[in-house]
Amino acid sequence: MYFDVVLLLINASTLSIPFPTPSLASTAHLALSVDAELSPLVRRAFEVKGDVLQVNYAATTNRMLRVAVNGFIESVGVVIGVMKDLDVDVVYEPVTESLEGVQGLDVPKVKG
């Protein structure tokens, strides 16, 4: 006998994670979307809205939702940590220094 399996996703959560720039939000999206959810009982969708990475979660149970979101938050911490380690200015404050004198950089091409 054949039965259709219908997944009832009744538990949902939306996470909004702000970043200093839209570019960093997009980079985080690309880094975090590589890993699929481990459980077929959990669904996740990403959306970048300006400098905010929005993540929508849905799961069959509260427990599944909690476990999935907790794991995702750990991954976000790793991504932000890497951003911070690679360029402190990116995470903490906008870069205000001039690009004049940077070896190998053609400043007129960068400005416009």
Secondary structure as UniProt FT lines:
FT   STRAND          11..18
FT   HELIX           22..32
FT   TURN            33..34
FT   TURN            40..41
FT   STRAND          42..49
FT   TURN            50..51
FT   STRAND          52..59
FT   HELIX           62..86
FT   HELIX           88..92
FT   TURN            100..101
FT   TURN            103..104
FT   HELIX           107..111
//
